[in-house]
Amino acid sequence: MVHSGGEAGNAVGRERFLADAAARGLHVEVVERPAALSLEEAAAGMGISPADIVKSLVVKHKDGSFLFALIPGDRQISWPKLRTLVGVNKLSLPPADMALKATGYERGTITPLGSVTAWPVYADASITGRRISMGAGAHGYSAFVDADALTSALDAVVADISDPV
């Protein structure tokens, strides 16, 4: 798979991710991971369960702003729950180019850490109390981090915002 950022873009994204984590006093462990065709394959390759891979979804607010929704890999975003929590009647997933512009990260690398704009973060309550894996700002890399430290460092709203897949 070819990515427009190339290796240089990958390094910049990873450096931005690490710099933001360090500035927040957040310990992260970045690991190189092989390409995977599915979430299950990615989890197996890292020796973790799909629930331990947390997706950072960029969500577009009807006013044109964005937010991050952190959802465990074995669950999906619950639009009704998230809309109620945010207090709006319309939220959506933006196209890939809009997500890139909003965060500075390509899909598959998105993370709230190091985003070009510090959008609000909403984390599903089921990710707490454990070590999770998430995007590290670059293709082919994942970061391991304590979910409670992450949500605290990001001042995230932690709530039930997902449903089983």
C-alpha positions as CSV (number, residue, x, y, z in Angstrom):
1,M,0.0,0.0,0.0
2,V,1.4,3.4,-0.9
3,H,0.9,6.4,1.4
4,S,1.2,10.0,0.2
5,G,3.4,11.0,3.2
6,G,6.1,8.4,2.4
7,E,8.7,7.6,4.9
8,A,9.4,11.3,5.7
9,G,5.7,11.9,6.4
10,N,5.7,8.8,8.6
11,A,8.7,10.1,10.7
12,V,7.2,13.6,11.1
13,G,3.8,12.1,12.3
14,R,5.6,9.8,14.7
15,E,7.8,12.6,16.1
16,R,4.7,14.8,16.6
17,F,3.0,12.0,18.4
18,L,6.0,11.4,20.7
19,A,6.6,15.1,21.4
20,D,3.0,15.6,22.5
21,A,3.0,12.5,24.7
22,A,6.2,13.7,26.3
23,A,4.8,17.2,26.8
24,R,1.9,15.7,28.6
25,G,4.1,13.5,30.8
26,L,2.6,10.4,29.2
27,H,4.7,7.2,28.9
28,V,4.1,5.5,25.5
29,E,5.9,2.6,23.9
30,V,6.0,2.8,20.1
31,V,6.5,-0.5,18.3
32,E,6.8,-1.4,14.7
33,R,4.1,-3.7,13.6
34,P,3.7,-5.8,10.4
35,A,0.9,-4.9,7.9
36,A,-2.3,-6.7,8.7
37,L,-5.4,-7.4,6.6
38,S,-7.8,-7.3,9.6
39,L,-8.1,-6.0,13.1
40,E,-7.9,-9.6,14.4
41,E,-4.7,-10.2,12.4
42,A,-3.2,-7.0,13.7
43,A,-4.1,-7.9,17.3
44,A,-2.6,-11.4,16.9
45,G,0.6,-10.0,15.5
46,M,1.0,-7.8,18.6
47,G,-0.1,-10.6,21.0
48,I,-3.2,-8.7,22.3
49,S,-6.9,-9.0,21.9
50,P,-8.9,-6.9,19.3
51,A,-10.5,-5.1,22.3
52,D,-7.0,-3.8,23.3
53,I,-6.6,-2.0,19.9
54,V,-8.3,1.4,20.3
55,K,-9.4,3.2,17.2
56,S,-9.1,7.0,17.2
57,L,-12.0,8.1,15.0
58,V,-12.2,11.7,13.8
59,V,-15.8,12.9,14.0
60,K,-17.2,16.0,12.3
61,H,-19.5,18.2,14.3
62,K,-22.3,19.9,12.5
63,D,-20.7,23.3,13.2
64,G,-17.6,22.3,11.2
65,S,-15.4,21.5,14.2
66,F,-14.2,18.0,15.0
67,L,-13.8,15.6,18.0
68,F,-12.0,12.4,18.6
69,A,-13.8,9.2,19.6
70,L,-11.7,6.5,21.1
71,I,-13.4,3.1,20.5
72,P,-12.1,-0.4,21.3
73,G,-11.5,-2.6,18.3
74,D,-14.2,-5.1,19.1
75,R,-16.9,-2.4,19.3
76,Q,-18.3,0.3,17.1
77,I,-19.2,3.9,17.7
78,S,-22.8,4.4,18.9
79,W,-24.0,7.5,17.1
80,P,-27.1,8.0,19.3
81,K,-25.0,7.8,22.5
82,L,-22.3,10.1,21.2
83,R,-24.8,12.7,19.8
84,T,-26.6,12.7,23.2
85,L,-23.4,13.2,25.1
86,V,-22.2,16.0,22.8
87,G,-25.6,17.5,22.8
88,V,-26.2,17.6,19.0
89,N,-28.4,15.9,16.5
90,K,-25.8,15.4,13.7
91,L,-22.3,14.0,13.8
92,S,-20.5,12.2,10.9
93,L,-17.2,10.6,9.8
94,P,-15.5,13.0,7.5
95,P,-13.9,12.0,4.2
96,A,-10.2,10.9,4.5
97,D,-8.8,14.2,3.1
98,M,-10.9,16.2,5.7
99,A,-9.7,14.0,8.5
100,L,-6.1,14.5,7.4
101,K,-6.5,18.3,7.3
102,A,-8.2,18.3,10.7
103,T,-5.5,16.2,12.4
104,G,-2.4,16.1,10.3
105,Y,-2.6,12.3,10.2
106,E,-3.7,9.9,7.5
107,R,-6.4,7.3,8.2
108,G,-4.8,4.3,9.9
109,T,-2.3,6.6,11.8
110,I,-4.8,9.0,13.5
111,T,-4.3,9.7,17.2
112,P,-5.3,12.7,19.4
113,L,-1.7,13.0,20.5
114,G,0.1,15.4,18.2
115,S,-3.0,16.3,16.2
116,V,-2.5,19.7,14.5
117,T,-5.5,20.9,16.3
118,A,-6.3,19.7,19.9
119,W,-9.9,18.6,19.3
120,P,-12.0,17.4,22.3
121,V,-11.6,13.7,23.1
122,Y,-14.4,11.3,24.0
123,A,-13.3,7.8,25.1
124,D,-15.5,4.8,25.5
125,A,-15.6,3.7,29.1
126,S,-14.7,0.1,28.2
127,I,-11.1,1.1,27.3
128,T,-10.2,2.2,30.9
129,G,-8.3,0.2,33.5
130,R,-5.8,-1.4,31.1
131,R,-3.0,-1.1,28.7
132,I,-4.1,-0.4,25.1
133,S,-2.6,-0.1,21.7
134,M,-3.4,2.9,19.4
135,G,-2.2,4.7,16.3
136,A,1.2,6.3,16.7
137,G,1.0,8.9,14.0
138,A,2.7,6.8,11.3
139,H,1.9,3.7,9.2
140,G,3.4,0.5,10.4
141,Y,3.6,1.6,14.1
142,S,1.4,1.3,17.1
143,A,1.8,2.8,20.6
144,F,1.1,1.0,23.9
145,V,-0.2,3.3,26.7
146,D,-2.1,3.1,29.9
147,A,-5.6,4.0,29.0
148,D,-6.3,5.8,32.3
149,A,-3.2,7.9,32.0
150,L,-4.1,8.6,28.3
151,T,-7.7,9.8,29.1
152,S,-6.4,11.9,32.0
153,A,-3.6,13.5,29.9
154,L,-6.1,14.3,27.1
155,D,-8.8,15.5,29.6
156,A,-11.1,13.1,27.8
157,V,-14.8,12.7,28.5
158,V,-15.1,9.0,29.4
159,A,-18.5,7.6,28.8
160,D,-20.4,4.7,27.2
161,I,-20.2,5.7,23.5
162,S,-20.0,2.3,21.8
163,D,-22.0,-0.8,20.9
164,P,-20.9,-4.4,20.2
165,V,-20.0,-5.0,16.6
